[in-house]
Amino acid sequence: MRDAGLAMNLPTADPVRTEKVLVVVPCLNEAAHIGKLLDWLLRTEGEAGSLIVVADGGSSDGTQDIVRRYVDDGAPVRLLHNPKKIQSAGINLAVERYGDDAEYLIRIDAHGTYPEDFCEQLMDEARKVGCASIVVSMNTIGAGAFQKAVAIAQNSPLGNGGSKHRVVNKGEFVDHGHHALMRIKAFREVGGYDESFAHNEDAELDFRLRKIGYYIWMTPKTVMEYLPRTTARGLFKQYRGYGSGRIQNILKHKQTPGLRQIIPAMVLPSILMAPLALIWWVCALPLIGWLCLWGGLSVIEGVRTRSVEGFMSGYAAMTMHVAWSVGFWKKWFELKFKAA
């Protein structure tokens, strides 16, 4: 086993940071957020001697120009062109180019917000816990009405399937969580992210980490806040990708799907089977069940939050589940026919 688990008998760490850290921000068209994000990182990580790499997938909204201003001002920031566009490739490339002198990798997503001491807390946990990866819980927040409805759905058990990294916890070893900090040695040992994964690349990497004996610790000390998509179309595209990534992961590692994968996967078959109710009424029951669940979520969250957004949450959950199921089965057929 490469990790010894929770290293509670370690001596108290020196508060002065001596470890070198590579902070990677994969992004695409994040002009609205990147400046504020870099200002925060420079206040915290810049002063600690970290190198901040923005792996840009070809932004066309001015993101690159904003980053270049920081580079030209002499800040410890690098702009890295990510020709493959996807996050997994961007992080791999950043580690390849700039990871030799660093002990830890911290992944920061441009489409999120973080506590001021986020990186500091991660480093503190890395010193105290003897494992390769520190992951965090993710709380979804929203601004506009649709975004708030999505946030309510994603924070509910029906929307997140009971994922541990969607619930703030007391600290525990987990199979998977939202990626935050990782030893570069461990990252390289497993070969980094699998770039054939456009989605679910973090869970796939976590599987390989655990397979060779590394531990993953979900810290209770800090969380990230995630801003969801602002349109139903964007949400559908995102969750279709999640479903696709999940079945790709299952097939690659010959895993048995869990209940929290099987249940949303059955949404599309339920929809396709419903027209057969003209022949046999029982065929409509699965879809009716789903409609009741989505409607129930709307009522429960609407009453609980006393908001229009709460009553919209069922629609957001429906969009997420249908898209996830479409992506799941579409990718399954693609990979099965490809293998044949």
N, C-alpha and C positions, 0 to 999 in steps of 0.2 A: 504494500500500500504506500502510495507516494505522500499522502497526508496523514498526520497523526490525529486528526480531529481537533477538538477544542483544546487549545494549548493554554489552559488556565494557570499552569505552573510556570509560565514564562516570566522573566523579570520585568518590572515596569519599564516601558519603553521610554527612551529619551524623547521629550516633547519636540526637540529640534529635528526636523525631517532630514534624513540622510539618504533616503531612497530616491532614485530618479524615476520620474513618472512620465509616461507618454499619454497625453489626453487626445483622444480622437473624436471628432465631430463629423459623422457622415451626414451629408445634406444634399438637397436639391430644391432650388427655388425657395429659400428661406430668408429672403431679404427683410421680411417683417420681424424676424426674430434674431437673426445672427449677430447683429451689433450688440444688443442687450446681453446676449449669451456670452459673447467674447469679453465684454466689460466685466461681467461677473467672474469668468474664469481667470482673467488677468488680475483681479483683486485677490483671488484666492490661490490659484495654481501658479500664476505668473510670479508671485512673490515667493513661492516655494521652489522655484527653479524648474518647473515642469515645462515641457515642450507641448504646445497646443497645435494640432494638425487638423485643418478643415479639409476633409476629403469630399470634394464637390463633384457631383455627377453630371455636370454640364448645365448649371443654372443659367437661365436666360432673363432673370428678373432683377439683376444687379447684385446678387449675392456675392459674386466673385469680386466685384469692384469694392464692396464694403470690406471684405477680408483683406484685399490688397492694401487698403489704407493702413490697416494695423501692421501689416508686414513692412510697408515703407516707413512707418514710424519707429521701427526697430523693436517692436514687441516680439516676444518669443512665440510667434505664430507663423505657421507655414500653410500655404494654399497648395493642395495636392489635387491634380486632375484625376478623377476616377472614370476612366473610359467605359467601364462596365456598368456604371450608374448605380447598381444596387449597393446597399449598405455593407453586406458581407464582403464584397470585393474591395470597397473603399477602406475598410478597417484592415483587411489583409495587406493591402498595398502600403498603408501607413506603417504597419508593424514591420514590414519588409524594409522600407526605406529608413525608418527612424527608430526602430526598436532595439538596436544593438546595445545602446548605452542605458537602457531603461530596465528597471526591475518589474514595474507594474504598468498595466494598461488600464486606463479609465475610459469607458465609453459614455459619451454624452450625446443624447438625441436632440437634434435642433428643434423638434416639435414638442418640447416639454419645458417645464419650469422646475427649478430645483431650490432647496433651502440654501441659504448663504454658506453654511458649513458642510455641504453635501460631501465634497471631496475629502475634507478633513475627517469627517466621521468614517468614511470608507477606509482611509489610511489607518485610523485608530483601530478599526476592526481587523484590518489586515495584520497589524502587529500583535493583536491579542488572540486571534483565531488561526490555528494552524491548518489552513486549507487554501486551495488554489484560487477559488472564486468567491467573491462577495457579491451577492445579488440583493436587490431591493424590491419592496412592494411598490405598486403603481396605483395611484389614485387618479381617476379621470375627472376632469373639471371641464366646464363649458362657459362660453360667453353668451352667444345668441341662443334663441329658443331651441333650434334643432340640436345644436351642440350640447346644450344642457340636457335635452331629452336623451341623447346618446350616452352622455355621462351617467345618467341615472340608470340606464339599461346596462351599461358596461360594469357598473359597480354592484349590480344585483346578482344573486346566485343564478338566475335564469340567463342572464346575459354573459356571465363569465364562467359558468360551469363549475364554480367552486375552486377556481385556480388559486393556489396559495399566495401567489404574488399579487393578487388583486385584493387581498385583505391584509391590513396592517397586523403583524403578529408579534409574538414575544421573543422571537429569535429561535431559529431551528435549522437543522440540516435538511435540505430539500433536494428533489430531483431536478428542479428547474426554477428559475426566477428571472426577473428582468435584469439583464446584464449591466453591471456597473463597474466592478474592478476585477482584474484577473492577472495572475502572474504571467509575464510574457513567456517565461520558460515553459509553463504548462500549455499556454496558447499555441506555442510553436510545436510542442511535443505531439499534440493531436492534429497538427496541420492547419490550424486556424479554422475559419469558417468554410463550409462547403459552398462554393460559389454557384453551384447548380441550384441552390435554394434562394429564391427571391424573397421568401417569407419562411418563418419558423426556423431560421438558421441558428438562432440562439438555443432553442430546445435541442436541435440536432447536435450542436457542439457539446451541450451539457451531457448528452447521452454518451458521447465518446470520452469526455472527461471522467465520468463515473466508471466507465467500463475499464479504464486502466488504473483505477484506484484513487482518483482525486475526489475531494469533498467539495460541496457547494453549501455555503452558509448564507442564509437570508437574515440580514441584520434588522433589528428592530429600531435602530438608532436614527434612521433617516429614510425618507421615501422620495419618490419623484412624482410630480403632477403632470399628467399627460393631457394634451389638448386634442380631442377627437376630430374627425372630419366634419366639415360644416354643411355638407350636402348629402342627400340620400345616395346619389350616384357615386360620390367619393367613398362613402361608407361601404356601399355594395362592392366596389372594386377592391377595397382593402380586405374585406372579409372573404371575398372569393379567393384572394391570395393566401389568406390564413388557412382556409380549408385545403387548398392545393398543397401548401407546405406541410400540413399535418399528415396527409396520406403519403406524401413523398417520404416523410420521415419514417412512417410506419412500415412502408415497403422496403426502404433501404436497410433498416435494421431488423426486419422480420419480427416486428412487435405485434402483440395482440392489442387491438384497440380497446381503450377503457370505456366505461359507461359514458363518461363526459364527452367522448368522441362519437360513440355510436348514436347517442340520442340526437344531436344536431344533424348527423349524417342522414338520418331518416326523414328529414324535412322534404327534400326533393322527391324521394319515392312516394311520400304521402300525397304530394301535390299531383304527381303523375298518375297515381292510382285513383284519385278522386273521381274523374269522369266515368270510371267503371261502375260507380254507384247507380248509374242508369240501368245496369244489369243486375247488380247486387249491392244493396244499400250499405252493407258493412264496409265496403271499400272507401266510403266517405268518412268513417270514424277517425282514422289517424289524423286527417287534416282538421276535422272538427276539434279534436283534442288539442292540436297546436293552436288553433284560433282561440280556444278557451284559455290556454296558457298565456298567450300574448295579450288577450283582452283582460285577463286577470291581473297581469303585471301592470297594465295601464290603470286599472281601478285602484289597486293597492298603492302604487306609487303616487298616483294623483291625489288620493286621500291623505297619504302620509306626508307628502310635501306641500299639499294644498296649492298646487301649481298646474298651469297648463302643460308645462314641460313634463311633469309627472304623468299626466294622462297621455302624452305623446310617446312615452318610453316604450310602450308595447309595439308601436309602429317601428321604432328604432330597433328593438330586439328582433322583430320579424325580418327586417332588412338584413340584419347581421346573420341570422340563422339560415335564411334562404340562400344568401350569398355564400356562406361557409359550405353549405351542402352542395351547391352548384360547383364550387371550386374543388371540393373533395372528390366528387364523382367524375368530373371532367378530367382531373389529373389521373384518377385511377384508370379510366379507359385509355388515356394517352400512354401511360406507362405499361399497361398490360398489352396493348397492341404493339407497342414498340418492342417489348420483350419477345412477343410472338414473331 
